[in-house]
Amino acid sequence: MQYKKLGNSDLNVSVVALGTWGLGGGSVWSDRDSTAAEAARLLDACKDHGINYIDTAPVYGTGASEELLGAALAGRRHDFVLQTKCSLNWRGEGGNFHYSRDGYTVNNDTRPEAIRRDVEDSLRRMKTDYLDSLIVHYVCKSFPVADTVGVLEDLIREGKIRAYGLSNSQPADLEEYQNAPQKRQGVSVVQEFFSILSPFHGRDYFPFCEKYNTSFQTYGVLEEGFLTGPAFLEKRFAKTDIRARIPWVEEKYHDGLRKAFAAWTPLCEARGCSFAQLVEAWALAQFPNMSLLVGMRKSANVADTVRCLDLRLSPRELEMMEESVRGIQVAVLDK
Ligand SMILES: NC(=O)c1ccc[n+]([C@@H]2O[C@H](COP(=O)([O-])OP(=O)(O)OC[C@H]3O[C@@H](n4cnc5c(N)ncnc54)[C@H](OP(=O)(O)O)[C@@H]3O)[C@@H](O)[C@H]2O)c1
């Protein structure tokens, strides 16, 4: 495993991070609900392979992902760098409507009092007294950014969090957070959609991450499974499932995806790697301060994923890979 500082913070994080949206189950990850024993085994696998960085959010399974992690972290909390999110909550205390799902109405609220309640709720669910990193899940223009930065910096001073970040944001949001008068430590990480099928938003962001020494953290680098190989295209999911709602489920993309897998096959065979490892190695090659966040529920996938770090692709191979999907790339993805 390779480790890097998370942006300008003192957190030493594995380059591969564990994503736990799927662990939360519910109607968006409808194929299976994970058990506490499975969550514990997943963390065992992470530890065995050197992954110390875990990402979750209150809304993943409406509390379920955080609760499963809380149980799995018992007795080994300090072995992991724990990152959760704030702003999306289902307490019914105001903010902007974000979505209704599984009988819950989720609002987006970046006001200081809401963020403090989010942190207390996450600490309780995960049975810990500090969070290593706290990400504003959806940046929001309705409430003053200076107030949000103020409470995030206060939470650092109080020892409740050690770093903070932004998600579903634009470079202009990073600029605004970094230039707020309340800023001390500043934004350590931005977590944004990024994959070989949707690389443009990340590319717009990289110069700003460089300017502020902020890590860029991918989400959806495997496009929720669609980049793991042609067999995935045959799978069917419930209407509510994320994998039935992203563009790649549409037949019109399948020809392009199949052609890309065919073009990448000789490279996979020559390197003895999976398609997943190949597109992960491609992503890592795009920016030096990259944190590769991958959603995994199976220990076997943890073992497979970490091997992407051993792959070195030449500029020609990287270009060939992207050329194969040029016709189906999209600019914006809403997950
Ligand atoms: N900030 C945001 O708004 C936002 C949005 C989306 C996601 N996220 C975060 O980013 C994380 C990653 O995104 P994601 O989980 O949506 O999608 P992803 O990482 O693109 O894909 C996850 C899927 O890939 C499978 N997988 C993982 N490694 C594999 C391998 N080596 N071979 C074959 N299949 C493999 C997983 O299977 P198994 O689960 O069966 O192991 C899972 O079904 C999330 O878990 C979450 O923490 C954040």
The ligand as an ORCA input file, in Angstrom:
! r2SCAN-3c Opt
* xyz 0 1
  N     -19.923     12.309     -2.223
  C     -20.868     11.702     -2.913
  O     -21.927     12.273     -3.254
  C     -20.669     10.262     -3.285
  C     -21.460      9.685     -4.300
  C     -21.218      8.355     -4.623
  C     -20.264      7.627     -3.934
  N     -19.536      8.212     -2.925
  C     -18.505      7.471     -2.172
  O     -17.622      6.881     -3.108
  C     -17.585      5.470     -2.893
  C     -17.300      4.763     -4.209
  O     -18.374      4.926     -5.128
  P     -19.430      3.786     -5.394
  O     -19.387      2.771     -4.292
  O     -20.729      4.454     -5.654
  O     -19.005      3.158     -6.783
  P     -17.688      2.435     -7.349
  O     -16.578      2.512     -6.397
  O     -17.512      2.974     -8.713
  O     -18.208      0.917     -7.530
  C     -18.566      0.118     -6.457
  C     -18.953     -1.250     -6.994
  O     -17.815     -1.863     -7.591
  C     -17.655     -3.184     -7.101
  N     -16.222     -3.459     -7.026
  C     -15.298     -2.848     -6.247
  N     -14.075     -3.330     -6.485
  C     -14.213     -4.264     -7.427
  C     -13.304     -5.127     -8.092
  N     -11.990     -5.079     -7.831
  N     -13.806     -5.987     -9.020
  C     -15.124     -6.030     -9.310
  N     -16.036     -5.232     -8.712
  C     -15.577     -4.362     -7.787
  C     -18.311     -3.202     -5.742
  O     -18.758     -4.501     -5.443
  P     -19.065     -5.014     -3.938
  O     -19.761     -3.871     -3.260
  O     -19.945     -6.171     -4.146
  O     -17.756     -5.336     -3.281
  C     -19.443     -2.198     -5.912
  O     -20.601     -2.869     -6.368
  C     -18.943      5.163     -2.250
  O     -18.966      3.902     -1.616
  C     -19.049      6.332     -1.305
  O     -18.224      6.104     -0.162
  C     -19.715      9.534     -2.630
*
